[in-house]
Amino acid sequence: MFLLNFNKIYETFSKIIFKSEMIQSCYVTVVS
């Protein structure tokens, strides 16, 4: 149960990180 929950949290976290990475790279591209 806990492991499943952790997996879900990790997945969400990864998505957030991935999104922010994309946004950052877009920002860098626009600025440069």
C-alpha positions as CSV (number, residue, x, y, z in Angstrom):
1,M,0.0,0.0,0.0
2,F,2.7,2.5,1.0
3,L,4.9,1.4,-1.9
4,L,2.1,2.0,-4.3
5,N,1.4,5.4,-2.8
6,F,5.1,6.2,-3.0
7,N,5.1,5.2,-6.7
8,K,2.3,7.6,-7.4
9,I,4.0,10.5,-5.5
10,Y,7.2,9.8,-7.4
11,E,5.4,9.8,-10.7
12,T,3.7,13.1,-10.0
13,F,7.0,14.6,-8.8
14,S,8.7,13.4,-12.0
15,K,6.0,15.1,-14.1
16,I,6.4,18.3,-12.2
17,I,10.2,18.2,-12.6
18,F,9.8,17.4,-16.3
19,K,7.4,20.3,-16.9
20,S,9.6,22.7,-15.1
21,E,12.6,21.5,-17.1
22,M,10.6,22.1,-20.4
23,I,9.5,25.5,-19.2
24,Q,13.1,26.4,-18.3
25,S,14.4,25.3,-21.7
26,C,11.6,27.2,-23.5
27,Y,12.5,30.3,-21.4
28,V,16.2,29.9,-22.2
29,T,15.4,29.6,-25.9
30,V,13.3,32.7,-25.9
31,V,15.8,34.7,-23.9
32,S,18.8,33.6,-26.1
